[in-house]
Amino acid sequence: MPVDGHKSLHELKVFLGAVRRRPSAMGAIVPSGPALAGMLALVAPTTGEPVVVELGPGTGAATRALRSRLPAGARHLAVELDGELVDHLRVAHPALDVIHGDAADLAKLLLDRGIEQVDAVISGLPWALFPESLQRTILGQVGDVLAPGGAFTTFAYVHALPLGNARRFRALLSDSFDEVIVTRVVWANVPPAVGYICRRPLVRANAG
Ligand SMILES: C[S@@+](CC[C@H](N)C(=O)[O-])C[C@H]1O[C@@H](n2cnc3c(N)ncnc32)[C@H](O)[C@@H]1O
């Protein structure tokens, strides 16, 4: 088996371990594939010294896509709730600044590192499993930290789009951002998914 095959098998085991430990925080049974991860990463600037943060990186599907895109001067952070996934990410991606914490505390976690604004937020969070209050809190935090001209991306599984939770979250995105673009379906992902690309936050957690 090629080296990459070993690596992905190891990542799959780490991911499944997290699903077993905390099914209600995962929302997927396999990591996002490279096609979806690559699409989510497209909002990250390729020049200058951008600051980019991932929410719920899991085993690092989007991390890899971001690393191959970000310029040398970039600052790349990730906020992950699960301690074992944090340990995995720190070994697998030494250049990534992995914060063991809750995306609901995003603004404070970044401020602790001297960061007030970021150019892009890329989310792998399982929104459909969150109560609406938590969805609102996290989107408000994203609104707090996103720089003017910055972008937020996340995704939803196509088979779940007609369900109440997914529809409510889609409506919440429109309440929270001036622009929400729904991408084409990424059929190459398991399961197929659409991306949401959001700009110009309308809602902030710490308005004022
Ligand atoms: C479906 S997995 C996505 C992993 C990866 N982004 C992907 O696309 O394969 C969801 C991830 O979000 C993390 N997570 C869930 N709730 C979180 C929270 N409140 N703050 C930070 N991470 C969270 C989980 O531990 C898990 O790693």
The ligand as a Gaussian input file, in Angstrom:
#p B3LYP/6-31G(d) Opt

LIG

0 1
 C      -17.911000      15.921000      10.803000
 S      -16.471000      16.223000      11.730000
 C      -15.713000      17.135000      10.403000
 C      -14.286000      16.888000      10.288000
 C      -13.615000      17.499000       9.079000
 N      -13.776000      18.932000       9.044000
 C      -14.130000      16.895000       7.802000
 O      -14.775000      17.608000       7.035000
 O      -13.845000      15.726000       7.585000
 C      -16.924000      17.490000      12.904000
 C      -15.774000      17.973000      13.759000
 O      -16.222000      19.092000      14.537000
 C      -15.709000      18.950000      15.868000
 N      -16.583000      19.749000      16.746000
 C      -17.867000      19.505000      17.082000
 N      -18.343000      20.492000      17.866000
 C      -17.339000      21.394000      18.010000
 C      -17.222000      22.648000      18.684000
 N      -18.247000      23.165000      19.377000
 N      -16.045000      23.316000      18.617000
 C      -14.995000      22.795000      17.904000
 N      -15.036000      21.611000      17.248000
 C      -16.193000      20.918000      17.301000
 C      -15.773000      17.454000      16.111000
 O      -14.960000      17.058000      17.200000
 C      -15.289000      16.944000      14.760000
 O      -13.896000      16.886000      14.702000

